[in-house]
Amino acid sequence: MNPEVLLLDEPMSGLDPKSRSYFIELIFQLNEAGKTIIIATHHLELVDHLQSRVAVLSEQHKLERVGEAEEVLTDLGFLIRMNLIHEHLHRHGNEQHKHVPANFLFHKHP
């Protein structure tokens, strides 16, 4: 089999970090070979690595947004409303504030 289109549903679920890295490299190779790849995922780091076009569905399965990955991933308010990331209460001594988890930091290249 050599399909032109691949549909992947949560392909990184349960993968260890090394396997995730191999998987991302495979996706790039398949794309460079001309394959169309459609991925359903909650793993935003995968979206960040691939930097592709993104379609976001609400919890009611309604199409909420289509755009470039960077545009969608940098709109924290939108990601919180769509329940893709969360804010949590954090305390420093007597001071408290909310912020998104520290591991939710996307990288940028010039």
N, C-alpha and C positions, 0 to 999 in steps of 0.2 A: 504494500500500500504506500502511496505517495500522495496524500491529500494536499490540495492547494490551500485549504482553510482548516485551521485547528481551533477547536473550541475547548477551552480548559477551565474547569470549575474548581476553584480553590486549590491550585496545583502545588502550593507550598505548604499546605497543612501537614503537620507532622514531620516536616523535613528538618534535619539538623543544619547548622550554619554552613558546613562545607557542601552539603547536598544542595542547599539553596543557591550557593555560588555557582555550582555546576549547572543547575537548572537555568539560571539567568544567562550564563554563557551559551547554553543550548538554544534558548529563545532568540538571542542575537544571531546565532548561526542560521537558524531556520528562517528568520526574517531576511537576512542577507541573501538567502537562497530563493527569496521571492515568495515565501509563505505568508499568508494572512493569518494572524494569530489574535484570537479574541479570548480574553481572560476575565473570568469573574473572580474577584478577590476582595478580601478585607485587609490584606497585607499592603499597607500604603507604601512600605519600603520597596516593594516590587514595582509599584507604579512609579516611584521616584527613580529607580534604577533604569527602567525602560524609557521614561520620558516620552510617552506616546500620547495620543488623544485618549480622553477619558469620558465615559458616560457614567453619571452617578444616579443610582436609583434610590428612592426613599424607602422607608420601611413598609410603605403601602404599595411598593412596586411601581411607583410613578417615576418617569424620567424627570429628574430635577435639573440636570445640568450636563452639557457637553462642552468640552474645551480642551485646551492644552494642559498637560499634567501639571506643569509649574504653576499655571494660573489657578487651578483647582486646589492644589496642595498648599498653596500659600494663603488661602482664604480660610483661616482658622475658625472664624464664626460659622461659615458654611459647613465645615467638617464637623464641628460640634453639633450643629442643628441636625445633620444627617446621621449622627451617632457613629461616626467613623473614628473620632477621637473624643477624649473627655477632659474636662478640667477637674482637678481635685484640690481639696483644701490642703494647704501646707503651712506648717507652723515653724517660726523661728523665735524661740523664747516666748514673749508675750504677743508678738506680731504674727498675724496670719494673713495669707493671701491665697488666691487660686492661680493655678497655671496648668498648662498641658504637660504631660510626662516629658522628662528630659530626653528620652530616647526618640522623641518625635522631632528630630532635627534633620532636615533635608539638606543635602549638599548642593552647591552651585559651582559651575565652571564658568570662567570668563568667556 
